[in-house]
């Protein structure tokens, strides 16, 4: 607030003139992680960006005790593939992952129980090593049709008899 001229104040206590700042320079997206407006948000093999994707890892921890694994299957491989599928589903809706995304991913491979024998055999080869191989996770995610990702977990559970169509196999 400025001081009126008639107020009795010492010269050193007077309000100093304001600094004049130059207007800011225009901003351009030039850093490697910047999303350029109008450009496609995906890079071949790079996945799909979405908000708060790390939350899917927390959801995976909550589903871990419910997994029904066959002999030779590792929970880390299964959950890594399921998280990748859940993230694709969530980002296709433009939102953060929720429990239904991860539940759908686990139901696709019958990892929450009641899986047919041939599906268990198939998932043993498809999901093996997915926890350590990014390219494998990306190929698993890319093989699932968009129509499957739009289904609810309950619908996937009911349609599990036709699992080959659900998984794009």
Secondary structure, 3 states (H helix, E strand, C coil): CCCCCCCCCCHHHCCCCCCCCCCCCCCCCCCCCCCCCCCCCCCCCCCCCCCCCCHHHHHHHHHHHHCCCCCCCCHHHHHHHHHHHHHHHHHHCCCCCCHHHHHHHHHHCCCCCCCCHHHHHHHHHHCCCCCCCHHHHHHHHHHCCHHHHCCCHHHHHHCHHHHHHHHCC
